[in-house]
Amino acid sequence: MTAFEDRLRRAAARTEAALDAALPPVGEDGVGRLAAAMRHAALGGGKRLRGFLAIEAAALFDADPAGADRVAASVECLHAYSLVHDDLPCMDDDALRRGKPTVHVAWDEATAVLAGDALQTLAFELLVDPATHPDAAVRAELALALARASGVAGMVGGQVLDIAAETAGAPLDADAIAALQHLKTGALIGFAAEAGAILGRAAPEDRARLAGFARDLGAAFQIRDDLLDVEGDAEAAGKRLGKDAAAGKATFVSTLGVEGARARAAALADRAASALAPYGSRADALAAAAAYAVTRRA
């Protein structure tokens, strides 16, 4: 295990513990059933890259680790909600996620919709709770930034563009794919790093630098996902592969080819790491995340 992988693993363990504490307990009634679906969706899987970015960015600006863990749990709740809804029959209709049955398969569609809704609202509850930061202005900034990253001007807007592109049937060019992926994937990853800077009361230029770093990292990460969809291992990925090609979806792989997509991802990762130069060795773990984004196997 490399030093970065160990750092990622430790951040994932912190995020998992914060999620476990924040999620409602499982019970026998209807709410308990919903809690079980939420826990199924949010716990026990994933790389926790978004949580890692929040924790490492917060450490870069000397923020309280306990608050960082809550921010990490928040962004992972938001991400989990998006995956639950993404897997629904009306969206991608997937039966497997992180090596487990998707929520609508394990329960039903109505429970999956509600579990996603509940995870989304829990994400904001975590941010605005005084336990995350004593300054209400900081908590408000966190909530505002997450709303912008996850709504019409962010993740949800990207999903709409993705659906529209499939419906239109006309292939997107590289610029349109970049814009779509910037919203659908990059905005929330950008929030994760910027949130750590907000928590640490960093200067506006530092917040912008961290958000830009993470957006480039997120774009590289998404291109690597596209590559793995073509040449990856389904068992390692824990989900169905080859679905982009089967759906006729435009990606950087279909537009630029495998080598072109790989080169674009590498350039984005290099630019992401370069953005951290002002912080020197203190940002080594964050810079290593950029390399990991384009070399990971799952």
C-alpha positions in Angstrom: 0.0 0.0 0.0 1.4 3.4 -1.0 1.4 6.4 1.4 -1.4 8.0 -0.5 -3.5 4.8 -0.4 -3.0 4.6 3.3 -4.0 8.3 3.7 -7.1 7.7 1.5 -8.0 4.6 3.6 -7.7 6.6 6.9 -9.9 9.4 5.5 -12.4 6.8 4.3 -12.6 5.3 7.8 -13.2 8.7 9.4 -15.9 9.5 6.8 -17.5 6.1 7.4 -17.6 6.6 11.2 -19.1 10.1 10.8 -21.7 8.7 8.4 -22.6 5.8 10.7 -23.1 8.3 13.6 -25.2 10.6 11.4 -27.5 8.1 9.8 -30.7 7.1 11.6 -30.9 3.7 13.3 -32.6 0.7 11.7 -36.0 -0.2 13.2 -39.0 -2.4 12.6 -41.4 0.4 11.5 -41.6 2.2 8.2 -39.0 4.8 9.2 -36.7 2.1 10.3 -37.1 0.5 6.9 -36.2 3.8 5.3 -33.2 4.1 7.6 -32.0 0.6 6.4 -32.2 1.7 2.8 -30.3 4.9 3.6 -27.5 3.0 5.4 -27.4 0.4 2.5 -26.8 3.3 0.1 -24.3 5.3 2.1 -22.2 2.9 4.1 -19.7 0.2 3.3 -18.5 1.1 -0.1 -16.9 3.6 -2.5 -13.5 5.2 -2.5 -14.7 8.2 -0.4 -12.7 10.5 -2.6 -15.0 13.4 -1.9 -14.7 12.9 1.9 -10.9 12.6 1.5 -10.8 16.0 -0.3 -12.8 17.7 2.4 -10.7 16.2 5.2 -7.3 17.0 3.5 -8.3 20.5 2.4 -9.6 21.3 6.0 -6.2 20.0 7.4 -4.4 22.3 4.9 -6.0 25.3 6.6 -5.9 24.0 10.1 -9.6 23.4 10.5 -11.1 21.4 13.3 -10.9 17.6 12.3 -14.3 16.9 13.9 -15.9 19.5 11.7 -14.0 18.2 8.7 -15.4 14.7 9.3 -19.0 16.1 9.4 -18.4 17.9 6.1 -16.9 14.7 4.6 -20.0 12.8 5.7 -22.3 15.5 4.3 -20.7 15.4 0.8 -20.8 11.6 0.8 -24.5 11.7 1.8 -25.2 14.0 -1.2 -23.2 11.8 -3.5 -25.0 8.6 -2.2 -28.4 10.3 -2.9 -27.3 11.0 -6.4 -26.3 7.4 -7.0 -29.6 6.1 -5.6 -31.6 8.2 -8.0 -29.2 7.6 -10.9 -29.7 3.9 -10.6 -33.5 4.1 -10.8 -35.4 2.6 -13.7 -36.3 6.0 -15.0 -32.6 7.0 -15.1 -29.9 4.4 -15.8 -31.8 1.3 -14.5 -28.9 -0.3 -12.8 -29.1 -3.4 -10.5 -25.7 -3.3 -9.0 -23.8 -0.5 -7.2 -20.5 -0.9 -5.2 -20.9 -4.7 -5.5 -24.4 -4.7 -3.8 -27.9 -4.6 -5.2 -29.1 -1.1 -5.8 -31.7 0.3 -3.4 -34.6 0.0 -5.8 -33.7 -3.6 -6.3 -33.1 -4.4 -2.6 -36.3 -2.6 -1.6 -38.5 -0.9 -4.2 -38.6 2.2 -6.3 -40.6 4.3 -3.8 -38.2 3.5 -1.0 -35.3 4.3 -3.2 -36.7 7.8 -4.1 -37.4 8.5 -0.4 -34.0 7.2 0.7 -32.3 9.5 -1.8 -34.4 12.4 -0.6 -33.6 11.7 3.0 -29.8 11.5 2.3 -29.9 14.8 0.5 -31.6 16.6 3.3 -29.3 14.9 5.9 -26.3 16.4 3.9 -27.5 19.9 4.6 -28.5 19.1 8.2 -25.0 18.0 8.9 -23.5 21.3 7.5 -25.8 23.7 9.3 -25.6 22.0 12.7 -23.4 24.0 15.2 -21.4 20.8 15.8 -19.8 21.4 12.3 -18.5 24.9 13.1 -19.3 27.4 15.8 -19.6 30.3 13.4 -23.1 30.4 11.7 -21.7 32.4 8.8 -19.3 29.5 8.0 -22.1 27.0 8.2 -24.2 29.1 5.9 -21.4 29.4 3.4 -21.0 25.6 3.4 -24.7 25.1 2.8 -24.8 27.7 0.0 -21.8 26.1 -1.7 -23.3 22.6 -1.6 -26.6 23.9 -2.9 -24.9 25.5 -5.9 -22.7 22.5 -6.6 -25.6 20.0 -6.4 -28.5 21.9 -8.0 -29.4 23.3 -11.4 -26.0 24.9 -11.9 -24.2 21.8 -10.8 -24.8 18.1 -10.5 -28.6 18.0 -11.3 -28.0 20.4 -14.3 -25.4 18.0 -15.6 -27.7 15.0 -15.3 -30.3 16.9 -17.3 -27.8 17.6 -20.0 -26.8 14.0 -20.0 -30.4 12.8 -20.4 -31.1 15.4 -23.1 -28.0 14.3 -25.1 -29.2 10.7 -25.0 -32.7 11.7 -26.1 -31.5 13.9 -28.9 -29.4 11.0 -30.3 -26.8 13.5 -31.7 -23.2 12.9 -30.5 -21.7 15.6 -28.4 -18.3 17.1 -29.2 -15.4 17.3 -26.7 -16.3 20.8 -25.5 -20.0 19.7 -24.8 -18.8 16.6 -23.0 -16.5 18.6 -20.9 -19.3 21.1 -19.9 -21.6 18.2 -19.1 -19.1 16.4 -16.9 -18.0 19.6 -15.2 -21.5 20.0 -13.9 -22.4 16.3 -13.3 -19.2 15.2 -11.6 -16.8 18.1 -11.2 -19.0 20.5 -9.3 -19.6 18.3 -6.3 -15.9 17.2 -6.2 -15.0 20.9 -6.4 -17.3 21.6 -3.5 -15.6 18.9 -1.4 -12.2 20.6 -1.5 -13.6 24.1 -1.3 -15.6 23.1 1.8 -12.4 22.2 3.6 -11.1 25.7 2.8 -14.4 27.3 3.9 -14.2 25.3 7.2 -10.6 26.6 7.7 -11.7 30.2 7.0 -9.3 30.4 4.1 -9.0 33.5 1.9 -11.2 33.7 -1.2 -8.3 33.1 -3.5 -7.4 29.9 -1.6 -11.0 28.7 -1.8 -11.0 29.3 -5.6 -7.7 27.6 -6.0 -8.9 24.5 -4.1 -12.2 24.4 -6.0 -10.4 24.7 -9.3 -7.9 22.0 -8.3 -10.7 19.6 -7.4 -12.8 20.4 -10.6 -9.8 19.4 -12.7 -9.2 16.3 -10.6 -12.9 15.5 -11.0 -12.8 15.8 -14.8 -9.8 13.5 -14.9 -11.5 11.1 -12.5 -14.6 11.0 -14.8 -12.5 10.4 -17.9 -10.8 7.5 -16.1 -14.3 6.2 -15.3 -15.1 6.3 -19.0 -11.9 4.4 -19.8 -12.7 1.8 -17.1 -16.2 1.4 -18.6 -14.5 0.2 -21.8 -11.4 -1.7 -20.4 -12.1 -2.2 -16.7 -13.1 -5.3 -14.7 -16.7 -5.4 -13.6 -16.0 -7.4 -10.5 -13.4 -4.8 -9.3 -15.7 -2.0 -10.2 -18.7 -3.5 -8.4 -21.1 -2.4 -11.1 -22.1 -3.1 -14.7 -19.5 -1.9 -17.3 -19.9 -1.2 -21.0 -23.2 0.6 -20.5 -22.0 3.9 -22.1 -21.3 2.2 -25.4 -24.5 0.2 -25.2 -26.5 3.3 -24.6 -24.7 5.2 -27.4 -23.6 7.8 -24.9 -20.9 10.3 -26.0 -17.8 10.2 -23.8 -14.2 11.3 -24.3 -13.4 7.7 -25.2 -16.0 7.6 -28.0 -15.0 11.1 -29.1 -11.2 11.1 -28.7 -10.4 7.4 -28.6 -8.8 5.5 -25.7 -5.3 7.1 -26.1 -6.8 10.6 -26.7 -9.0 10.2 -23.6 -6.0 9.0 -21.6 -3.9 12.0 -22.6 -6.6 14.4 -21.8 -7.1 12.9 -18.3 -3.3 13.1 -17.7 -3.2 16.7 -18.7 -6.1 17.6 -16.3 -4.4 15.7 -13.5 -1.1 17.6 -14.1 -3.0 20.9 -14.1 -4.8 20.0 -10.9 -1.5 19.1 -9.1 0.1 22.3 -10.4 -2.6 24.4 -8.8 -1.4 23.3 -5.4 2.2 24.5 -5.9 1.8 27.5 -3.5 1.2 25.1 -0.6 4.4 23.1 -1.1 4.7 19.8 0.7 1.7 20.5 2.9 -0.5 19.6 -0.1 1.3 16.5 -1.1 -1.6 14.2 -0.2 -4.0 16.3 -2.3 -1.6 16.4 -5.2 -1.2 12.6 -5.0 -5.0 12.3 -5.4 -4.6 13.8 -8.9 -2.2 11.0 -9.9 -4.5 8.4 -8.3 -7.5 9.7 -10.3 -6.0 8.7 -13.6 -4.2 5.4 -12.6 -6.8 3.7 -10.4 -8.1 0.3 -11.4 -11.7 0.6 -10.1 
